[in-house]
Amino acid sequence: MSNRGILVAALLAGLAGVVAGLVINGPGPLLGSEPGQRAIQTLAAAGAPAPPEGLEVAGRGDAIPRLELPGLDGDAVALPDGSGRPLLINYWASWCAPCIEEMPELDRYADTQGEDGVQVVGIALDDPDAVRRFLEQVPVGYRILLDQPGPADTSVQLGNPAGVLPYTVLVDAAGVMRRQKIGPFKHGEIDSWVDL
């Protein structure tokens, strides 16, 4: 067998292993691993339209652009906010079942952080009235900001060109993006994921 034939056979065997693993275990292990997250983000970005010309887009290891969005009360909030605290920014929508599934975990984590820990901020890519109605039924203790989904929304600026939800980024105290995650957090996962 030629070298090319061996390479093709090895690639097919590897692909068969991945497919078998997904069939047997579901996508959870893939979504939960760092290499899996990078592969998913690469695939999502490959199928996404290019961001609008001139839009500043941050990636892992980059300082995030200054974002300014309205809170639920309509007042503008800047991120990073200058507090010197790390940020966990979670993008969600009231119609997104996986987003809703992870909200209790985000709320639990935010509650453990106190005044000096990681600041959790949810950014709803949704209709503001729908968000307010939803939060009346499912209140959370962390700050919620509002944005409109689209090709230049703040999730795109933070490395989510495909607009996949839920989408979470971890920003260190210096304003540098350290991690990205597509998909919901499971119980206890945030504690190990946030390791600055």
N, C-alpha and C positions, 0 to 999 in steps of 0.2 A: 504494500500500500504506500502511495506517495505521501510526502509531508502534508500536502494540501488535503488529501483524503483523511489523514489522521486528525488534522485540525478541524475539519468539518465534522467528523465523528465525535470529537471531544466537545465541540460546541453544541451539537444535537443532544449529546448525553447530558450536558449541563443544563440545557433548556428543559429537557424532560424532567430532570431533578427539580428544577424550580417549579414547573407546572405541577408535578406530583406533590411537592410541599404545599403549594397553595391549595390544591384540592383537599389534601388531608388536614392541614392545619388552618386553612383560611388565610386571609391577608394580614392578620394581626402581627405575627412575627416579622414580616417584611416591613410593615408600617412602623413597628417599634424599634427597628435597628437603624443606626446611623447610615450604613451603606444603603439600606433600603430606602430611607428618606431621601438620600441624595439621588438615587436612581429615579424615584417617583418625581422629584422636583425637576430633574433633567427631562424626563418624558413629558411632563406637563408644560414645561417651558418650550419644548420643541414644537408642540402643537398649538401654542398660543400666538396670537398676533403680536407683532412688534409693538412695544410701547410708543406712544406719540413722540415725535421728534422733540428733543430738548427736555424730556421728562427725566429727572434725576432718579436713578434706580440703584438702590444699595444691595449689596450681596454680603455673604458671610465675610467678616473681617473688615467691612467698610463702616465708616461713620454713617448713621442714618441721617437723611435730610430732616430739617426742622419741619414738623407737621403741625398744623393748627386746625382743629376740628371743634364743632360745637358739642357741648355736653347736653344732657337731657333738658337742662334749664335754658338752653340756647346760648349760654356764655361760651366764648372761645377758650379752648384749652390747648396749650402748646406741649408737644412731645419732641424730644425730651424736655422735661419741665424744669430742669436746673436744680433738682433736689439732690443730685448726686447718688440717687438710688438706681439699682438695676431695674429694668422694665421687662415684664412679660406682656406682650401685646397680642391679644387674641381676636381674630376676625371671625364674625359669626353673622347669622341672620335668623329671624324669628321663624322662618319656614324650613330651616336646615335641621333635620332630625339629629345628625351626629353632633351638631353644635349644641343643641339643647341637652343631649346626653352627657356632654362633658361639663356643663355649667356648674353642677354641684361640686365637681372636683376642683374647678377653678376657684369657686367660692370658698371651699375648704382650705385650699392652699393660701389664698389671699388672707384669710382670717388668721393664719399662723405667722404672718410676716411682720406684724407690728409696724411701728413708725420708721424703722431703719432697714427693714428687709426689702425683698423684691416687691415692687409696685405692680399690681395686676391691673391692666386696662383692657376692657372689651371694646372693640370698635364694630358697631353694627353696620353692615353693608345692606341697608334695608330702608323701607319707608319709615320716617320718624314716628308717625302715628302708630304704625304697626308695632314698632319697638316699644313704645310707651305702653300700649295695651298689653303686650306680651309680658313686660316686666311688672305690671300690676298683678299678674297671675303667678309669675315665677320671679320673685325679687332676688337680687344678688347684692352682696355687700361691697363689691369692687366697682370702680368708676366705669361708666359706659359713655362712650362718645359716638357720634353719628357721622356716617359718610354715605355717599351715594355710589353704588357699584358702577363701574365703567372702565374704559381703557386707561384712565389716568387716576384711578382711586388710590388711596394710600396703601392698600395691600400690594398693588402693582409696584409702587415706589419702594416697598420693602421686600421685593423679590417674588411676588406671586402673580406673574403675568397672565396665567390661565384663570385667575379668580376662583381657585378651588377653596371650598370652605369645609370644615374649619381650617384656619391657617394661623399659626402662632410663631412669633419670633421672640427671641431672648436678646435683649440689648443690655450690655454691661453699664456700669456707672459712668463710664467715659463716653457713652453714646454710640458704641461700636456693636454691630450685630454679631452675635456669637453663635446662635443656633436658629434653625428654621424647622417647622414641623407641619406637614399636611396630615390632616385626620385628627380624630378626637383623642384626648388623653383618657386613659383608664385610671381606675382608683389607685392612688399612690405613685403614679408614673411621673407626675410633675416634680416631686421631691428629688428623684434621681436625675431627671432631665435637666433641671436647673442646678448646674454645678459650676459656679463661677470660681 
